Amino acid sequence: MAKNAKGDTITVNAKNVILATGGYNFNVDMVKKLTGIDMIPVGAPGRTGDGIKMAMDVGAIGDNMGPMMINGAFMPAEGEAICNGANKEVRALFRQGLLYVDSTGSRFFNEELTIDWPQASNAIARTGEWTYIVFDEATKREFSTEGKGYPNPCGNFIQRHQAATQLDALLKANEAKGNVFIGNTIEEVAKKAGMDPATLKASADMMTKFAKQGRDDQFGKDKYYLRAVSEGPFYVVRGKLNTLTSLNGVKVNADLQVLDKNDHVIQGLYAIGHDAGGVYGDSYDLKVGEGTASAFAINSGRMAVRKILADK
């Protein structure tokens, strides 16, 4: 049963129903309950777990629900995903292997992994609601220079070595929104960002040492990503984890038929794509097979229909 735009109730009687509602990424309460993490959903809206909830109403159970396709951290910008909007030059900074710190100002992982965002997301998720990148004027100047630019791409919107042309203006605009902090000294920017000045200074000094010696003694970050944090002004940009989709739904068998708590088939009910569970472990498999989420959504629909046709 459903309602149309006019509010009329529409009833469709069918021998088979395929649930394909895209998981629950935009159900903020459901995501927080299952993951314990406050994240920003991005991508196509409307994926609020309707199919999963309907399946559970008739006896289905969840299958490893909780893992999300977490796309790393980005500065919040309404309506923007990855680096495809007006703030892309600032958001792209989170993909460049810059110094990451937690709310105290402490470095906590190998930032080289930001290009492998499922791994980076697992590290960032341990630090609380906000994460922060820290860089100095020399790095901003480098990223804005033709022939140098960004060390890494960001989606299809920022290319490797593309020079930033609006970065300075965007940083100042987002400072007014409370997402960017700028200070002439590392201690000043730490205070503005609510961090312990001594802790952030120690992290910046350590990164500067690593950059000068060409070796990261703490986490082994490749020297390609090592940059000093020593020339003022200094910049801190805060970011939150972004989620592209939920990864698992209700328990199904190999034919995508929905199962109950006793592993019995709920006759006539199928779940595909992100409404189906059992596909993922704890993380999205970016290095194993990028695109598996879309590929499974397409092929699982095909498999479900083949089963329906075979049983006619």
C-alpha positions in Angstrom: 0.0 0.0 0.0 1.2 3.5 -0.8 0.0 7.1 -1.2 0.4 9.2 -4.3 1.1 13.0 -4.4 -2.6 13.7 -3.9 -2.7 11.6 -0.7 -4.8 8.8 -2.3 -4.2 5.3 -1.0 -3.1 2.9 -3.7 -3.1 -0.8 -3.2 -1.2 -3.2 -5.4 -1.8 -6.9 -5.2 1.1 -9.0 -6.4 2.4 -12.5 -5.9 6.0 -11.2 -5.6 7.4 -8.0 -4.2 11.0 -6.8 -4.7 12.2 -4.3 -2.1 14.6 -1.8 -3.7 14.5 1.3 -1.6 18.3 1.9 -1.3 19.0 1.2 2.3 18.8 3.7 5.2 21.5 6.3 4.6 19.3 9.3 5.1 17.6 7.9 8.3 19.9 9.9 10.6 18.4 8.3 13.8 18.7 4.8 12.4 22.3 5.4 11.3 23.3 6.8 14.7 21.6 3.9 16.5 23.3 1.3 14.5 26.7 2.9 14.2 27.0 5.2 17.2 28.5 7.8 14.9 27.1 11.2 14.0 27.7 11.5 10.2 26.4 13.6 7.2 24.5 11.6 4.6 25.2 12.6 1.0 24.0 11.4 -2.4 20.5 10.7 -3.6 18.0 11.5 -0.8 14.9 9.4 0.1 16.9 6.3 1.2 15.4 6.2 4.7 15.1 2.4 5.4 11.4 2.1 4.2 12.0 -1.3 2.5 14.0 -2.7 5.4 11.3 -1.6 7.9 8.5 -3.1 5.8 10.4 -6.4 5.6 10.9 -6.5 9.3 7.2 -5.9 9.8 6.5 -9.3 8.2 9.2 -11.2 10.0 12.5 -10.3 8.4 15.7 -9.8 10.5 18.7 -7.6 9.9 22.0 -9.1 8.6 25.0 -7.3 9.9 23.4 -3.9 9.7 25.5 -1.0 10.8 28.5 -0.9 8.4 28.3 2.2 6.2 30.0 3.4 3.0 31.8 6.2 4.9 33.5 8.5 2.3 36.0 10.1 4.7 35.6 13.5 6.3 34.8 16.8 4.6 34.0 20.3 5.7 30.2 20.6 5.9 28.6 22.3 2.9 24.9 21.9 2.4 24.0 20.1 -0.8 27.6 19.2 -1.7 28.9 15.7 -1.9 32.6 14.7 -2.2 34.1 17.7 -4.1 31.4 18.6 -6.6 30.1 21.9 -5.3 31.1 25.5 -4.8 33.3 24.6 -1.8 35.2 21.8 -3.6 38.6 23.5 -3.3 38.3 23.5 0.5 36.6 20.0 0.7 39.4 18.6 -1.5 41.9 19.5 1.2 40.7 16.5 3.2 42.0 14.2 0.5 45.6 15.6 0.3 47.3 13.7 3.1 47.6 16.8 5.3 48.1 16.7 9.0 44.9 15.4 10.7 44.3 16.0 14.4 41.6 15.3 16.9 39.8 17.8 19.0 42.8 18.0 21.4 45.3 18.7 18.6 46.9 15.3 18.5 47.8 13.5 15.3 46.2 10.0 15.2 46.8 8.1 11.9 48.7 8.0 8.6 47.0 10.7 6.5 48.2 9.1 3.3 45.3 6.8 3.7 42.8 9.6 3.0 42.9 8.5 -0.6 41.8 5.0 0.5 38.8 6.5 2.3 37.2 3.4 3.9 40.4 2.9 5.9 40.8 6.6 6.8 37.1 6.7 7.8 37.7 3.9 10.3 40.5 5.9 12.0 38.6 9.2 11.9 35.4 7.6 13.4 37.4 6.9 16.6 38.1 10.5 17.3 34.6 11.9 17.9 32.1 14.0 15.9 34.7 16.4 14.4 38.1 15.9 12.8 40.5 18.6 11.8 43.2 19.2 9.1 46.0 21.6 9.8 48.3 23.4 7.2 50.2 26.5 6.8 50.6 29.4 4.3 53.3 27.6 2.3 51.0 24.7 1.7 48.1 26.9 0.7 50.5 28.7 -1.7 51.7 25.4 -3.2 48.2 24.1 -3.8 47.3 27.4 -5.5 50.3 27.4 -7.9 50.1 26.3 -11.5 52.3 23.3 -12.0 52.0 22.2 -8.4 48.4 22.2 -7.2 46.7 19.4 -5.3 48.8 16.2 -4.7 45.7 14.0 -5.0 42.5 14.1 -7.0 39.1 14.3 -5.3 36.4 12.4 -7.0 36.1 13.5 -10.7 36.0 17.2 -9.7 39.5 18.0 -8.6 42.3 16.5 -10.7 45.8 15.6 -9.4 48.1 18.7 -9.7 45.1 21.0 -10.5 45.8 24.4 -9.0 43.3 26.0 -6.6 42.0 29.4 -7.8 39.5 30.3 -5.1 41.0 28.7 -2.1 42.0 31.9 -0.2 38.5 33.4 -0.6 36.7 30.1 0.3 38.8 29.7 3.4 37.9 33.2 4.6 34.2 32.7 3.7 34.0 29.5 5.7 35.9 31.1 8.6 32.8 33.3 9.0 30.7 30.1 9.1 32.7 28.6 11.9 34.3 25.8 9.8 37.7 27.3 9.2 40.1 28.8 11.8 42.9 31.1 10.9 45.7 32.4 13.1 49.1 34.1 12.7 50.6 31.6 15.1 49.9 28.0 15.7 48.9 28.8 19.3 46.4 31.4 18.1 44.7 29.1 15.6 44.6 26.3 18.2 42.7 28.6 20.7 40.3 29.6 17.9 39.6 25.9 17.1 39.2 25.0 20.8 42.4 22.9 21.0 45.2 22.8 23.5 47.8 25.2 22.0 50.8 23.1 23.3 49.4 19.9 21.9 48.7 21.3 18.4 52.1 23.0 18.4 53.8 19.7 19.2 51.9 18.0 16.4 52.8 20.8 13.9 56.5 20.8 15.0 56.6 17.0 14.7 55.2 17.2 11.1 57.7 19.9 10.2 60.5 17.8 11.4 59.3 14.8 9.4 59.0 17.0 6.3 62.5 18.3 6.6 64.0 14.9 7.1 61.8 13.3 4.5 60.7 10.5 6.8 57.6 10.0 9.0 58.9 8.4 12.2 55.4 8.1 13.7 53.1 6.5 11.1 55.3 6.0 8.0 53.5 8.4 5.7 55.1 8.6 2.3 57.3 11.6 1.8 55.2 12.7 -1.1 52.6 13.8 1.5 55.0 15.3 4.1 54.6 19.1 4.4 55.9 21.4 7.1 53.5 23.3 9.3 55.7 26.2 10.1 54.9 29.4 8.1 52.1 31.6 9.3 49.3 32.2 8.9 48.1 28.8 10.0 44.8 27.1 9.0 42.6 24.6 10.7 39.5 23.2 8.9 37.0 21.0 10.6 35.2 18.2 9.0 32.7 15.4 9.6 32.4 12.0 8.2 30.2 11.7 5.1 28.2 8.5 4.3 27.3 7.6 0.8 25.1 4.6 1.6 24.3 2.0 4.2 25.8 -1.4 3.3 23.6 -4.2 4.7 19.9 -4.8 5.1 17.7 -7.8 5.9 18.8 -11.4 5.7 18.4 -13.0 2.2 19.3 -16.3 0.6 21.3 -16.7 -2.7 18.2 -16.0 -4.7 17.5 -12.7 -2.8 14.5 -14.1 -1.0 14.0 -12.6 2.4 14.4 -14.9 5.4 12.9 -14.9 8.8 14.7 -15.6 12.1 14.7 -19.3 11.5 16.1 -18.9 8.0 12.8 -19.8 6.4 11.8 -18.0 3.2 9.1 -15.3 3.5 7.2 -16.3 0.4 7.0 -13.7 -2.4 9.3 -11.2 -0.7 12.7 -10.3 -2.2 15.3 -7.6 -1.1 18.0 -6.3 -3.4 20.8 -3.8 -3.4 21.2 -2.0 -0.1 18.0 -3.5 1.3 19.7 -6.9 1.3 22.2 -8.0 3.9 25.2 -10.2 4.0 27.2 -8.6 1.3 29.7 -6.6 3.4 31.8 -7.2 6.5 32.8 -4.1 8.4 33.9 -1.8 5.6 33.4 -1.0 1.9 35.9 -2.9 -0.3 37.4 0.0 -2.2 40.7 -1.8 -2.9 39.1 -5.1 -3.7 36.5 -4.0 -6.2 35.4 -0.4 -6.5 31.9 -0.1 -7.8 30.6 -3.3 -6.1 27.7 -1.4 -4.5 26.3 -0.4 -7.8 27.2 -3.7 -9.4 25.4 -5.7 -6.7 22.3 -3.4 -6.8 22.0 -4.1 -10.6 22.8 -7.8 -10.6 20.8 -8.6 -7.4 17.7 -7.2 -9.2 18.4 -9.5 -12.2 18.9 -12.5 -9.9 15.6 -11.9 -8.0 13.6 -11.6 -11.3 15.2 -14.8 -12.7 14.1 -16.6 -9.5 10.6 -15.3 -9.9 10.4 -16.3 -13.5 11.9 -19.8 -12.8 9.1 -20.4 -10.2 6.2 -19.5 -12.5 
